Amino acid sequence: MPEVPGSPGWREVLRIAAAVLAVVLALQLASATLPPIHDAFVRFPTTIIVLVAGTIGVLALATLRRPR
């Protein structure tokens, strides 16, 4: 089944996955090297919160975006 023009494809999925991964890794690196950030996130599930917020954001953008 061919992709419909304007529908999300693998390229968009990979971009979103790379962006979410970069944010999670940046937060983890910052919390590992900076004690104040580590103390703020020591009992906070950073990865889960970023993934949930990222997913909600992507879904919101997808629903609000006008079709091309």
N, C-alpha and C positions, 0 to 999 in steps of 0.2 A: 504494500500500500504506500504510494508516494506521499511525501509530506505536503501539506497544504501551505502555500506561500504565506508567510507572516506568523505561522504557528511556531511555538518554541521547539527547537531541535536539540540535538546533542551538543552543539557548540554553545548554546545558551546555558544548558545544564552544567557543562564543564566550567564555564565562566563563573557561575554562581557557586559551584562547589569549591573552586579555587579561591574565591573571595572569602567564603565562610572559613575555609581552612586557614587562610592567611590571618584572618582576624583572631581565630582561636589560638594559633601558634604565637602571634604577637602578644596576646594577653598572657599566655603561659610563660613566654620569655621574659616579659616585663615583671611578672610576679616572681619569677625565679631570681631575678637580678636586683630588684628594688625592694628592700624590706617593707616600706609603707604599703606598697601595692600587694605584696605577699600577705601582710597582716590583714588587709581589707578583704582578700579573696580566700583566706585560709579555710573558712567554713562555708564558702559560697560556691555552688556548682557552676563554675564559669562556662565550661564547655556546653553543658546542657542549656543554660540560659542563652548563650550566643546562638546555638543552633535553633532553639525555639523562636527567638526574636528574629533571626535571619529568615526562617521559614515563613513567619507571619508577614514580614516585610515583603518578601518575594511574592507571596500570594496576594497581598494588598496591591502591589504594583501591577501584577498580572490582571487583576480584576478591574483596576482603574484605567488601564491602558486602552486607548482606542484602537480598534482594528485598523490595519493598514489597507 
